[in-house]
Amino acid sequence: MTTDEVKQIVIDIIADVAPDEDVTGINAEESLRDQLDLDSMDFLDIVMELRKRHKVEVPSEDYPKLATLASCVSYLTPKMQ
C-alpha cells in the first residue's frame, strides 16, 4: 500500500468519525486534534476503525505516533503492507 493510499484511509476514517469537520485542508504536519477539534473519544474511534477496517493494531503506547497526518502515514504504512 502506498503512502498516498494510507493517507486517504486515515482521512476517510477521520471524516467518518468526525463528520462535521472539514478534512479537505488538513495540514499534514500539524496536530490533528488541534486542527479538527478531536477529543479523546474521537481519537479512540479512529484507532478502533483502523482495527476494524484494516486489522491494524495500535497499542496505547503508540498513540502519540498518530498525532499528525504525516506521523499517522509514517507509522501505519509498514503495518498495512
mmCIF file of the N, C-alpha and C atoms, coordinates in Angstrom:
data_MODEL
# 
_entry.id   MODEL 
# 
loop_
_atom_site.group_PDB 
_atom_site.id 
_atom_site.type_symbol 
_atom_site.label_atom_id 
_atom_site.label_alt_id 
_atom_site.label_comp_id 
_atom_site.label_asym_id 
_atom_site.label_entity_id 
_atom_site.label_seq_id 
_atom_site.pdbx_PDB_ins_code 
_atom_site.Cartn_x 
_atom_site.Cartn_y 
_atom_site.Cartn_z 
_atom_site.occupancy 
_atom_site.B_iso_or_equiv 
_atom_site.pdbx_formal_charge 
_atom_site.auth_seq_id 
_atom_site.auth_comp_id 
_atom_site.auth_asym_id 
_atom_site.auth_atom_id 
_atom_site.pdbx_PDB_model_num 
ATOM 1   N N  . MET A 1 1  ? 0.846   -1.179 0.000  1.00 0.00 ? 1  MET A N  1 
ATOM 2   C CA . MET A 1 1  ? 0.000   0.000  0.000  1.00 0.00 ? 1  MET A CA 1 
ATOM 3   C C  . MET A 1 1  ? 0.894   1.246  0.000  1.00 0.00 ? 1  MET A C  1 
ATOM 4   N N  . THR A 1 2  ? 0.551   2.211  -0.828 1.00 0.00 ? 2  THR A N  1 
ATOM 5   C CA . THR A 1 2  ? 1.374   3.413  -0.923 1.00 0.00 ? 2  THR A CA 1 
ATOM 6   C C  . THR A 1 2  ? 1.056   4.381  0.212  1.00 0.00 ? 2  THR A C  1 
ATOM 7   N N  . THR A 1 3  ? 1.952   5.338  0.401  1.00 0.00 ? 3  THR A N  1 
ATOM 8   C CA . THR A 1 3  ? 1.711   6.343  1.443  1.00 0.00 ? 3  THR A CA 1 
ATOM 9   C C  . THR A 1 3  ? 0.473   7.173  1.117  1.00 0.00 ? 3  THR A C  1 
ATOM 10  N N  . ASP A 1 4  ? 0.228   7.437  -0.166 1.00 0.00 ? 4  ASP A N  1 
ATOM 11  C CA . ASP A 1 4  ? -0.976  8.194  -0.538 1.00 0.00 ? 4  ASP A CA 1 
ATOM 12  C C  . ASP A 1 4  ? -2.249  7.410  -0.202 1.00 0.00 ? 4  ASP A C  1 
ATOM 13  N N  . GLU A 1 5  ? -2.214  6.096  -0.414 1.00 0.00 ? 5  GLU A N  1 
ATOM 14  C CA . GLU A 1 5  ? -3.371  5.267  -0.069 1.00 0.00 ? 5  GLU A CA 1 
ATOM 15  C C  . GLU A 1 5  ? -3.608  5.262  1.444  1.00 0.00 ? 5  GLU A C  1 
ATOM 16  N N  . VAL A 1 6  ? -2.541  5.147  2.204  1.00 0.00 ? 6  VAL A N  1 
ATOM 17  C CA . VAL A 1 6  ? -2.661  5.165  3.668  1.00 0.00 ? 6  VAL A CA 1 
ATOM 18  C C  . VAL A 1 6  ? -3.192  6.522  4.127  1.00 0.00 ? 6  VAL A C  1 
ATOM 19  N N  . LYS A 1 7  ? -2.676  7.582  3.546  1.00 0.00 ? 7  LYS A N  1 
ATOM 20  C CA . LYS A 1 7  ? -3.141  8.931  3.881  1.00 0.00 ? 7  LYS A CA 1 
ATOM 21  C C  . LYS A 1 7  ? -4.643  9.054  3.629  1.00 0.00 ? 7  LYS A C  1 
ATOM 22  N N  . GLN A 1 8  ? -5.109  8.545  2.491  1.00 0.00 ? 8  GLN A N  1 
ATOM 23  C CA . GLN A 1 8  ? -6.534  8.628  2.173  1.00 0.00 ? 8  GLN A CA 1 
ATOM 24  C C  . GLN A 1 8  ? -7.368  7.792  3.128  1.00 0.00 ? 8  GLN A C  1 
ATOM 25  N N  . ILE A 1 9  ? -6.862  6.647  3.537  1.00 0.00 ? 9  ILE A N  1 
ATOM 26  C CA . ILE A 1 9  ? -7.567  5.805  4.511  1.00 0.00 ? 9  ILE A CA 1 
ATOM 27  C C  . ILE A 1 9  ? -7.747  6.565  5.819  1.00 0.00 ? 9  ILE A C  1 
ATOM 28  N N  . VAL A 1 10 ? -6.679  7.204  6.286  1.00 0.00 ? 10 VAL A N  1 
ATOM 29  C CA . VAL A 1 10 ? -6.755  7.966  7.542  1.00 0.00 ? 10 VAL A CA 1 
ATOM 30  C C  . VAL A 1 10 ? -7.758  9.112  7.398  1.00 0.00 ? 10 VAL A C  1 
ATOM 31  N N  . ILE A 1 11 ? -7.704  9.827  6.291  1.00 0.00 ? 11 ILE A N  1 
ATOM 32  C CA . ILE A 1 11 ? -8.632  10.938 6.071  1.00 0.00 ? 11 ILE A CA 1 
ATOM 33  C C  . ILE A 1 11 ? -10.076 10.435 6.019  1.00 0.00 ? 11 ILE A C  1 
ATOM 34  N N  . ASP A 1 12 ? -10.303 9.315  5.352  1.00 0.00 ? 12 ASP A N  1 
ATOM 35  C CA . ASP A 1 12 ? -11.655 8.753  5.267  1.00 0.00 ? 12 ASP A CA 1 
ATOM 36  C C  . ASP A 1 12 ? -12.184 8.357  6.644  1.00 0.00 ? 12 ASP A C  1 
ATOM 37  N N  . ILE A 1 13 ? -11.324 7.769  7.458  1.00 0.00 ? 13 ILE A N  1 
ATOM 38  C CA . ILE A 1 13 ? -11.746 7.379  8.808  1.00 0.00 ? 13 ILE A CA 1 
ATOM 39  C C  . ILE A 1 13 ? -12.055 8.623  9.639  1.00 0.00 ? 13 ILE A C  1 
ATOM 40  N N  . ILE A 1 14 ? -11.213 9.635  9.553  1.00 0.00 ? 14 ILE A N  1 
ATOM 41  C CA . ILE A 1 14 ? -11.476 10.872 10.297 1.00 0.00 ? 14 ILE A CA 1 
ATOM 42  C C  . ILE A 1 14 ? -12.802 11.477 9.856  1.00 0.00 ? 14 ILE A C  1 
ATOM 43  N N  . ALA A 1 15 ? -13.058 11.480 8.554  1.00 0.00 ? 15 ALA A N  1 
ATOM 44  C CA . ALA A 1 15 ? -14.308 12.037 8.035  1.00 0.00 ? 15 ALA A CA 1 
ATOM 45  C C  . ALA A 1 15 ? -15.520 11.277 8.560  1.00 0.00 ? 15 ALA A C  1 
ATOM 46  N N  . ASP A 1 16 ? -15.387 9.965  8.732  1.00 0.00 ? 16 ASP A N  1 
ATOM 47  C CA . ASP A 1 16 ? -16.484 9.155  9.265  1.00 0.00 ? 16 ASP A CA 1 
ATOM 48  C C  . ASP A 1 16 ? -16.671 9.375  10.764 1.00 0.00 ? 16 ASP A C  1 
ATOM 49  N N  . VAL A 1 17 ? -15.562 9.498  11.477 1.00 0.00 ? 17 VAL A N  1 
ATOM 50  C CA . VAL A 1 17 ? -15.612 9.665  12.932 1.00 0.00 ? 17 VAL A CA 1 
ATOM 51  C C  . VAL A 1 17 ? -16.080 11.068 13.316 1.00 0.00 ? 17 VAL A C  1 
ATOM 52  N N  . ALA A 1 18 ? -15.644 12.053 12.550 1.00 0.00 ? 18 ALA A N  1 
ATOM 53  C CA . ALA A 1 18 ? -15.984 13.457 12.839 1.00 0.00 ? 18 ALA A CA 1 
ATOM 54  C C  . ALA A 1 18 ? -16.600 14.090 11.588 1.00 0.00 ? 18 ALA A C  1 
ATOM 55  N N  . PRO A 1 19 ? -17.846 13.721 11.271 1.00 0.00 ? 19 PRO A N  1 
ATOM 56  C CA . PRO A 1 19 ? -18.454 14.164 10.009 1.00 0.00 ? 19 PRO A CA 1 
ATOM 57  C C  . PRO A 1 19 ? -18.634 15.676 9.879  1.00 0.00 ? 19 PRO A C  1 
ATOM 58  N N  . ASP A 1 20 ? -18.625 16.396 10.983 1.00 0.00 ? 20 ASP A N  1 
ATOM 59  C CA . ASP A 1 20 ? -18.788 17.850 10.921 1.00 0.00 ? 20 ASP A CA 1 
ATOM 60  C C  . ASP A 1 20 ? -17.494 18.585 10.611 1.00 0.00 ? 20 ASP A C  1 
ATOM 61  N N  . GLU A 1 21 ? -16.380 17.878 10.635 1.00 0.00 ? 21 GLU A N  1 
ATOM 62  C CA . GLU A 1 21 ? -15.082 18.504 10.409 1.00 0.00 ? 21 GLU A CA 1 
ATOM 63  C C  . GLU A 1 21 ? -14.738 18.519 8.918  1.00 0.00 ? 21 GLU A C  1 
ATOM 64  N N  . ASP A 1 22 ? -14.086 19.583 8.474  1.00 0.00 ? 22 ASP A N  1 
ATOM 65  C CA . ASP A 1 22 ? -13.627 19.698 7.094  1.00 0.00 ? 22 ASP A CA 1 
ATOM 66  C C  . ASP A 1 22 ? -12.241 19.082 6.990  1.00 0.00 ? 22 ASP A C  1 
ATOM 67  N N  . VAL A 1 23 ? -12.151 17.931 6.339  1.00 0.00 ? 23 VAL A N  1 
ATOM 68  C CA . VAL A 1 23 ? -10.879 17.218 6.260  1.00 0.00 ? 23 VAL A CA 1 
ATOM 69  C C  . VAL A 1 23 ? -10.109 17.554 4.981  1.00 0.00 ? 23 VAL A C  1 
ATOM 70  N N  . THR A 1 24 ? -10.637 18.455 4.167  1.00 0.00 ? 24 THR A N  1 
ATOM 71  C CA . THR A 1 24 ? -10.006 18.736 2.878  1.00 0.00 ? 24 THR A CA 1 
ATOM 72  C C  . THR A 1 24 ? -8.720  19.545 3.010  1.00 0.00 ? 24 THR A C  1 
ATOM 73  N N  . GLY A 1 25 ? -8.580  20.335 4.056  1.00 0.00 ? 25 GLY A N  1 
ATOM 74  C CA . GLY A 1 25 ? -7.405  21.182 4.184  1.00 0.00 ? 25 GLY A CA 1 
ATOM 75  C C  . GLY A 1 25 ? -6.498  20.822 5.328  1.00 0.00 ? 25 GLY A C  1 
ATOM 76  N N  . ILE A 1 26 ? -6.410  19.547 5.649  1.00 0.00 ? 26 ILE A N  1 
ATOM 77  C CA . ILE A 1 26 ? -5.581  19.125 6.777  1.00 0.00 ? 26 ILE A CA 1 
ATOM 78  C C  . ILE A 1 26 ? -4.110  19.393 6.481  1.00 0.00 ? 26 ILE A C  1 
ATOM 79  N N  . ASN A 1 27 ? -3.452  20.065 7.416  1.00 0.00 ? 27 ASN A N  1 
ATOM 80  C CA . ASN A 1 27 ? -2.008  20.274 7.353  1.00 0.00 ? 27 ASN A CA 1 
ATOM 81  C C  . ASN A 1 27 ? -1.357  19.012 7.912  1.00 0.00 ? 27 ASN A C  1 
ATOM 82  N N  . ALA A 1 28 ? -0.581  18.330 7.095  1.00 0.00 ? 28 ALA A N  1 
ATOM 83  C CA . ALA A 1 28 ? -0.011  17.035 7.478  1.00 0.00 ? 28 ALA A CA 1 
ATOM 84  C C  . ALA A 1 28 ? 0.940   17.109 8.663  1.00 0.00 ? 28 ALA A C  1 
ATOM 85  N N  . GLU A 1 29 ? 1.504   18.295 8.927  1.00 0.00 ? 29 GLU A N  1 
ATOM 86  C CA . GLU A 1 29 ? 2.497   18.432 9.991  1.00 0.00 ? 29 GLU A CA 1 
ATOM 87  C C  . GLU A 1 29 ? 1.916   18.984 11.291 1.00 0.00 ? 29 GLU A C  1 
ATOM 88  N N  . GLU A 1 30 ? 0.673   19.382 11.287 1.00 0.00 ? 30 GLU A N  1 
ATOM 89  C CA . GLU A 1 30 ? 0.047   19.977 12.467 1.00 0.00 ? 30 GLU A CA 1 
ATOM 90  C C  . GLU A 1 30 ? -0.802  18.933 13.194 1.00 0.00 ? 30 GLU A C  1 
ATOM 91  N N  . SER A 1 31 ? -0.902  19.069 14.487 1.00 0.00 ? 31 SER A N  1 
ATOM 92  C CA . SER A 1 31 ? -1.682  18.134 15.300 1.00 0.00 ? 31 SER A CA 1 
ATOM 93  C C  . SER A 1 31 ? -3.113  18.005 14.782 1.00 0.00 ? 31 SER A C  1 
ATOM 94  N N  . LEU A 1 32 ? -3.541  16.755 14.596 1.00 0.00 ? 32 LEU A N  1 
ATOM 95  C CA . LEU A 1 32 ? -4.913  16.520 14.142 1.00 0.00 ? 32 LEU A CA 1 
ATOM 96  C C  . LEU A 1 32 ? -5.927  17.017 15.168 1.00 0.00 ? 32 LEU A C  1 
ATOM 97  N N  . ARG A 1 33 ? -5.629  16.808 16.429 1.00 0.00 ? 33 ARG A N  1 
ATOM 98  C CA . ARG A 1 33 ? -6.548  17.255 17.484 1.00 0.00 ? 33 ARG A CA 1 
ATOM 99  C C  . ARG A 1 33 ? -6.737  18.761 17.453 1.00 0.00 ? 33 ARG A C  1 
ATOM 100 N N  . ASP A 1 34 ? -5.665  19.509 17.232 1.00 0.00 ? 34 ASP A N  1 
ATOM 101 C CA . ASP A 1 34 ? -5.762  20.962 17.193 1.00 0.00 ? 34 ASP A CA 1 
ATOM 102 C C  . ASP A 1 34 ? -6.500  21.451 15.950 1.00 0.00 ? 34 ASP A C  1 
ATOM 103 N N  . GLN A 1 35 ? -6.226  20.840 14.818 1.00 0.00 ? 35 GLN A N  1 
ATOM 104 C CA . GLN A 1 35 ? -6.845  21.263 13.570 1.00 0.00 ? 35 GLN A CA 1 
ATOM 105 C C  . GLN A 1 35 ? -8.330  20.932 13.506 1.00 0.00 ? 35 GLN A C  1 
ATOM 106 N N  . LEU A 1 36 ? -8.680  19.785 14.026 1.00 0.00 ? 36 LEU A N  1 
ATOM 107 C CA . LEU A 1 36 ? -10.029 19.268 13.811 1.00 0.00 ? 36 LEU A CA 1 
ATOM 108 C C  . LEU A 1 36 ? -10.867 19.229 15.075 1.00 0.00 ? 36 LEU A C  1 
ATOM 109 N N  . ASP A 1 37 ? -10.330 19.730 16.163 1.00 0.00 ? 37 ASP A N  1 
ATOM 110 C CA . ASP A 1 37 ? -11.075 19.741 17.413 1.00 0.00 ? 37 ASP A CA 1 
ATOM 111 C C  . ASP A 1 37 ? -11.553 18.337 17.797 1.00 0.00 ? 37 ASP A C  1 
ATOM 112 N N  . LEU A 1 38 ? -10.656 17.367 17.651 1.00 0.00 ? 38 LEU A N  1 
ATOM 113 C CA . LEU A 1 38 ? -10.972 15.987 18.023 1.00 0.00 ? 38 LEU A CA 1 
ATOM 114 C C  . LEU A 1 38 ? -10.760 15.811 19.515 1.00 0.00 ? 38 LEU A C  1 
ATOM 115 N N  . ASP A 1 39 ? -11.679 15.116 20.152 1.00 0.00 ? 39 ASP A N  1 
ATOM 116 C CA . ASP A 1 39 ? -11.482 14.813 21.566 1.00 0.00 ? 39 ASP A CA 1 
ATOM 117 C C  . ASP A 1 39 ? -10.933 13.396 21.700 1.00 0.00 ? 39 ASP A C  1 
ATOM 118 N N  . SER A 1 40 ? -10.690 12.972 22.924 1.00 0.00 ? 40 SER A N  1 
ATOM 119 C CA . SER A 1 40 ? -10.068 11.665 23.138 1.00 0.00 ? 40 SER A CA 1 
ATOM 120 C C  . SER A 1 40 ? -10.960 10.522 22.657 1.00 0.00 ? 40 SER A C  1 
ATOM 121 N N  . MET A 1 41 ? -12.268 10.680 22.741 1.00 0.00 ? 41 MET A N  1 
ATOM 122 C CA . MET A 1 41 ? -13.173 9.636  22.241 1.00 0.00 ? 41 MET A CA 1 
ATOM 123 C C  . MET A 1 41 ? -13.099 9.535  20.717 1.00 0.00 ? 41 MET A C  1 
ATOM 124 N N  . ASP A 1 42 ? -13.018 10.671 20.041 1.00 0.00 ? 42 ASP A N  1 
ATOM 125 C CA . ASP A 1 42 ? -12.859 10.659 18.584 1.00 0.00 ? 42 ASP A CA 1 
ATOM 126 C C  . ASP A 1 42 ? -11.570 9.933  18.210 1.00 0.00 ? 42 ASP A C  1 
ATOM 127 N N  . PHE A 1 43 ? -10.508 10.238 18.946 1.00 0.00 ? 43 PHE A N  1 
ATOM 128 C CA . PHE A 1 43 ? -9.223  9.607  18.671 1.00 0.00 ? 43 PHE A CA 1 
ATOM 129 C C  . PHE A 1 43 ? -9.309  8.088  18.859 1.00 0.00 ? 43 PHE A C  1 
ATOM 130 N N  . LEU A 1 44 ? -9.949  7.650  19.922 1.00 0.00 ? 44 LEU A N  1 
ATOM 131 C CA . LEU A 1 44 ? -10.115 6.211  20.152 1.00 0.00 ? 44 LEU A CA 1 
ATOM 132 C C  . LEU A 1 44 ? -10.971 5.581  19.061 1.00 0.00 ? 44 LEU A C  1 
ATOM 133 N N  . ASP A 1 45 ? -11.971 6.308  18.588 1.00 0.00 ? 45 ASP A N  1 
ATOM 134 C CA . ASP A 1 45 ? -12.798 5.803  17.491 1.00 0.00 ? 45 ASP A CA 1 
ATOM 135 C C  . ASP A 1 45 ? -11.962 5.608  16.224 1.00 0.00 ? 45 ASP A C  1 
ATOM 136 N N  . ILE A 1 46 ? -11.037 6.524  15.978 1.00 0.00 ? 46 ILE A N  1 
ATOM 137 C CA . ILE A 1 46 ? -10.151 6.395  14.817 1.00 0.00 ? 46 ILE A CA 1 
ATOM 138 C C  . ILE A 1 46 ? -9.309  5.127  14.950 1.00 0.00 ? 46 ILE A C  1 
ATOM 139 N N  . VAL A 1 47 ? -8.747  4.913  16.124 1.00 0.00 ? 47 VAL A N  1 
ATOM 140 C CA . VAL A 1 47 ? -7.933  3.712  16.363 1.00 0.00 ? 47 VAL A CA 1 
ATOM 141 C C  . VAL A 1 47 ? -8.790  2.450  16.191 1.00 0.00 ? 47 VAL A C  1 
ATOM 142 N N  . MET A 1 48 ? -10.009 2.483  16.692 1.00 0.00 ? 48 MET A N  1 
ATOM 143 C CA . MET A 1 48 ? -10.902 1.318  16.571 1.00 0.00 ? 48 MET A CA 1 
ATOM 144 C C  . MET A 1 48 ? -11.260 1.045  15.101 1.00 0.00 ? 48 MET A C  1 
ATOM 145 N N  . GLU A 1 49 ? -11.480 2.093  14.341 1.00 0.00 ? 49 GLU A N  1 
ATOM 146 C CA . GLU A 1 49 ? -11.796 1.925  12.922 1.00 0.00 ? 49 GLU A CA 1 
ATOM 147 C C  . GLU A 1 49 ? -10.603 1.357  12.152 1.00 0.00 ? 49 GLU A C  1 
ATOM 148 N N  . LEU A 1 50 ? -9.400  1.756  12.509 1.00 0.00 ? 50 LEU A N  1 
ATOM 149 C CA . LEU A 1 50 ? -8.216  1.173  11.878 1.00 0.00 ? 50 LEU A CA 1 
ATOM 150 C C  . LEU A 1 50 ? -8.171  -0.333 12.121 1.00 0.00 ? 50 LEU A C  1 
ATOM 151 N N  . ARG A 1 51 ? -8.495  -0.719 13.338 1.00 0.00 ? 51 ARG A N  1 
ATOM 152 C CA . ARG A 1 51 ? -8.501  -2.147 13.666 1.00 0.00 ? 51 ARG A CA 1 
ATOM 153 C C  . ARG A 1 51 ? -9.614  -2.878 12.931 1.00 0.00 ? 51 ARG A C  1 
ATOM 154 N N  . LYS A 1 52 ? -10.805 -2.302 12.950 1.00 0.00 ? 52 LYS A N  1 
ATOM 155 C CA . LYS A 1 52 ? -11.967 -2.956 12.354 1.00 0.00 ? 52 LYS A CA 1 
ATOM 156 C C  . LYS A 1 52 ? -11.843 -3.057 10.835 1.00 0.00 ? 52 LYS A C  1 
ATOM 157 N N  . ARG A 1 53 ? -11.472 -1.967 10.190 1.00 0.00 ? 53 ARG A N  1 
ATOM 158 C CA . ARG A 1 53 ? -11.447 -1.939 8.729  1.00 0.00 ? 53 ARG A CA 1 
ATOM 159 C C  . ARG A 1 53 ? -10.196 -2.543 8.120  1.00 0.00 ? 53 ARG A C  1 
ATOM 160 N N  . HIS A 1 54 ? -9.058  -2.410 8.810  1.00 0.00 ? 54 HIS A N  1 
ATOM 161 C CA . HIS A 1 54 ? -7.783  -2.780 8.196  1.00 0.00 ? 54 HIS A CA 1 
ATOM 162 C C  . HIS A 1 54 ? -6.941  -3.723 9.042  1.00 0.00 ? 54 HIS A C  1 
ATOM 163 N N  . LYS A 1 55 ? -7.494  -4.201 10.146 1.00 0.00 ? 55 LYS A N  1 
ATOM 164 C CA . LYS A 1 55 ? -6.804  -5.181 11.003 1.00 0.00 ? 55 LYS A CA 1 
ATOM 165 C C  . LYS A 1 55 ? -5.459  -4.664 11.513 1.00 0.00 ? 55 LYS A C  1 
ATOM 166 N N  . VAL A 1 56 ? -5.397  -3.351 11.764 1.00 0.00 ? 56 VAL A N  1 
ATOM 167 C CA . VAL A 1 56 ? -4.168  -2.736 12.268 1.00 0.00 ? 56 VAL A CA 1 
ATOM 168 C C  . VAL A 1 56 ? -4.336  -2.471 13.762 1.00 0.00 ? 56 VAL A C  1 
ATOM 169 N N  . GLU A 1 57 ? -3.480  -3.081 14.546 1.00 0.00 ? 57 GLU A N  1 
ATOM 170 C CA . GLU A 1 57 ? -3.491  -2.874 15.988 1.00 0.00 ? 57 GLU A CA 1 
ATOM 171 C C  . GLU A 1 57 ? -2.531  -1.732 16.337 1.00 0.00 ? 57 GLU A C  1 
ATOM 172 N N  . VAL A 1 58 ? -3.036  -0.781 17.109 1.00 0.00 ? 58 VAL A N  1 
ATOM 173 C CA . VAL A 1 58 ? -2.204  0.323  17.575 1.00 0.00 ? 58 VAL A CA 1 
ATOM 174 C C  . VAL A 1 58 ? -2.204  0.282  19.101 1.00 0.00 ? 58 VAL A C  1 
ATOM 175 N N  . PRO A 1 59 ? -1.110  -0.170 19.707 1.00 0.00 ? 59 PRO A N  1 
ATOM 176 C CA . PRO A 1 59 ? -1.059  -0.205 21.173 1.00 0.00 ? 59 PRO A CA 1 
ATOM 177 C C  . PRO A 1 59 ? -1.094  1.215  21.748 1.00 0.00 ? 59 PRO A C  1 
ATOM 178 N N  . SER A 1 60 ? -1.637  1.348  22.930 1.00 0.00 ? 60 SER A N  1 
ATOM 179 C CA . SER A 1 60 ? -1.821  2.671  23.532 1.00 0.00 ? 60 SER A CA 1 
ATOM 180 C C  . SER A 1 60 ? -0.517  3.447  23.654 1.00 0.00 ? 60 SER A C  1 
ATOM 181 N N  . GLU A 1 61 ? 0.599   2.751  23.851 1.00 0.00 ? 61 GLU A N  1 
ATOM 182 C CA . GLU A 1 61 ? 1.868   3.478  23.969 1.00 0.00 ? 61 GLU A CA 1 
ATOM 183 C C  . GLU A 1 61 ? 2.290   4.107  22.629 1.00 0.00 ? 61 GLU A C  1 
ATOM 184 N N  . ASP A 1 62 ? 1.661   3.683  21.528 1.00 0.00 ? 62 ASP A N  1 
ATOM 185 C CA . ASP A 1 62 ? 1.977   4.255  20.216 1.00 0.00 ? 62 ASP A CA 1 
ATOM 186 C C  . ASP A 1 62 ? 1.014   5.366  19.798 1.00 0.00 ? 62 ASP A C  1 
ATOM 187 N N  . TYR A 1 63 ? 0.022   5.665  20.595 1.00 0.00 ? 63 TYR A N  1 
ATOM 188 C CA . TYR A 1 63 ? -0.936  6.719  20.237 1.00 0.00 ? 63 TYR A CA 1 
ATOM 189 C C  . TYR A 1 63 ? -0.258  8.051  19.898 1.00 0.00 ? 63 TYR A C  1 
ATOM 190 N N  . PRO A 1 64 ? 0.802   8.455  20.605 1.00 0.00 ? 64 PRO A N  1 
ATOM 191 C CA . PRO A 1 64 ? 1.450   9.725  20.233 1.00 0.00 ? 64 PRO A CA 1 
ATOM 192 C C  . PRO A 1 64 ? 2.001   9.727  18.800 1.00 0.00 ? 64 PRO A C  1 
ATOM 193 N N  . LYS A 1 65 ? 2.242   8.543  18.251 1.00 0.00 ? 65 LYS A N  1 
ATOM 194 C CA . LYS A 1 65 ? 2.751   8.453  16.883 1.00 0.00 ? 65 LYS A CA 1 
ATOM 195 C C  . LYS A 1 65 ? 1.666   8.764  15.850 1.00 0.00 ? 65 LYS A C  1 
ATOM 196 N N  . LEU A 1 66 ? 0.446   8.949  16.312 1.00 0.00 ? 66 LEU A N  1 
ATOM 197 C CA . LEU A 1 66 ? -0.672  9.268  15.421 1.00 0.00 ? 66 LEU A CA 1 
ATOM 198 C C  . LEU A 1 66 ? -1.124  10.714 15.587 1.00 0.00 ? 66 LEU A C  1 
ATOM 199 N N  . ALA A 1 67 ? -0.253  11.557 16.067 1.00 0.00 ? 67 ALA A N  1 
ATOM 200 C CA . ALA A 1 67 ? -0.627  12.937 16.379 1.00 0.00 ? 67 ALA A CA 1 
ATOM 201 C C  . ALA A 1 67 ? -0.910  13.783 15.145 1.00 0.00 ? 67 ALA A C  1 
ATOM 202 N N  . THR A 1 68 ? -0.136  13.588 14.085 1.00 0.00 ? 68 THR A N  1 
ATOM 203 C CA . THR A 1 68 ? -0.327  14.370 12.864 1.00 0.00 ? 68 THR A CA 1 
ATOM 204 C C  . THR A 1 68 ? -0.657  13.415 11.718 1.00 0.00 ? 68 THR A C  1 
ATOM 205 N N  . LEU A 1 69 ? -1.152  13.966 10.626 1.00 0.00 ? 69 LEU A N  1 
ATOM 206 C CA . LEU A 1 69 ? -1.431  13.124 9.467  1.00 0.00 ? 69 LEU A CA 1 
ATOM 207 C C  . LEU A 1 69 ? -0.139  12.504 8.941  1.00 0.00 ? 69 LEU A C  1 
ATOM 208 N N  . ALA A 1 70 ? 0.932   13.285 8.912  1.00 0.00 ? 70 ALA A N  1 
ATOM 209 C CA . ALA A 1 70 ? 2.224   12.765 8.436  1.00 0.00 ? 70 ALA A CA 1 
ATOM 210 C C  . ALA A 1 70 ? 2.729   11.634 9.328  1.00 0.00 ? 70 ALA A C  1 
ATOM 211 N N  . SER A 1 71 ? 2.607   11.802 10.641 1.00 0.00 ? 71 SER A N  1 
ATOM 212 C CA . SER A 1 71 ? 3.086   10.740 11.536 1.00 0.00 ? 71 SER A CA 1 
ATOM 213 C C  . SER A 1 71 ? 2.190   9.506  11.459 1.00 0.00 ? 71 SER A C  1 
ATOM 214 N N  . CYS A 1 72 ? 0.903   9.701  11.229 1.00 0.00 ? 72 CYS A N  1 
ATOM 215 C CA . CYS A 1 72 ? -0.006  8.558  11.019 1.00 0.00 ? 72 CYS A CA 1 
ATOM 216 C C  . CYS A 1 72 ? 0.442   7.742  9.813  1.00 0.00 ? 72 CYS A C  1 
ATOM 217 N N  . VAL A 1 73 ? 0.710   8.438  8.714  1.00 0.00 ? 73 VAL A N  1 
ATOM 218 C CA . VAL A 1 73 ? 1.121   7.753  7.491  1.00 0.00 ? 73 VAL A CA 1 
ATOM 219 C C  . VAL A 1 73 ? 2.443   7.025  7.700  1.00 0.00 ? 73 VAL A C  1 
ATOM 220 N N  . SER A 1 74 ? 3.404   7.675  8.342  1.00 0.00 ? 74 SER A N  1 
ATOM 221 C CA . SER A 1 74 ? 4.703   7.037  8.602  1.00 0.00 ? 74 SER A CA 1 
ATOM 222 C C  . SER A 1 74 ? 4.553   5.796  9.475  1.00 0.00 ? 74 SER A C  1 
ATOM 223 N N  . TYR A 1 75 ? 3.714   5.892  10.482 1.00 0.00 ? 75 TYR A N  1 
ATOM 224 C CA . TYR A 1 75 ? 3.522   4.780  11.417 1.00 0.00 ? 75 TYR A CA 1 
ATOM 225 C C  . TYR A 1 75 ? 2.725   3.638  10.784 1.00 0.00 ? 75 TYR A C  1 
ATOM 226 N N  . LEU A 1 76 ? 1.672   3.982  10.036 1.00 0.00 ? 76 LEU A N  1 
ATOM 227 C CA . LEU A 1 76 ? 0.747   2.962  9.539  1.00 0.00 ? 76 LEU A CA 1 
ATOM 228 C C  . LEU A 1 76 ? 1.186   2.283  8.243  1.00 0.00 ? 76 LEU A C  1 
ATOM 229 N N  . THR A 1 77 ? 1.943   2.967  7.413  1.00 0.00 ? 77 THR A N  1 
ATOM 230 C CA . THR A 1 77 ? 2.300   2.391  6.105  1.00 0.00 ? 77 THR A CA 1 
ATOM 231 C C  . THR A 1 77 ? 2.963   1.024  6.231  1.00 0.00 ? 77 THR A C  1 
ATOM 232 N N  . PRO A 1 78 ? 3.971   0.839  7.075  1.00 0.00 ? 78 PRO A N  1 
ATOM 233 C CA . PRO A 1 78 ? 4.572   -0.516 7.173  1.00 0.00 ? 78 PRO A CA 1 
ATOM 234 C C  . PRO A 1 78 ? 3.600   -1.546 7.745  1.00 0.00 ? 78 PRO A C  1 
ATOM 235 N N  . LYS A 1 79 ? 2.656   -1.115 8.577  1.00 0.00 ? 79 LYS A N  1 
ATOM 236 C CA . LYS A 1 79 ? 1.713   -2.050 9.187  1.00 0.00 ? 79 LYS A CA 1 
ATOM 237 C C  . LYS A 1 79 ? 0.614   -2.477 8.219  1.00 0.00 ? 79 LYS A C  1 
ATOM 238 N N  . MET A 1 80 ? 0.445   -1.737 7.141  1.00 0.00 ? 80 MET A N  1 
ATOM 239 C CA . MET A 1 80 ? -0.648  -2.029 6.214  1.00 0.00 ? 80 MET A CA 1 
ATOM 240 C C  . MET A 1 80 ? -0.153  -2.698 4.934  1.00 0.00 ? 80 MET A C  1 
ATOM 241 N N  . GLN A 1 81 ? 1.060   -3.248 4.982  1.00 0.00 ? 81 GLN A N  1 
ATOM 242 C CA . GLN A 1 81 ? 1.608   -3.915 3.790  1.00 0.00 ? 81 GLN A CA 1 
ATOM 243 C C  . GLN A 1 81 ? 1.116   -5.340 3.711  1.00 0.00 ? 81 GLN A C  1 
# 
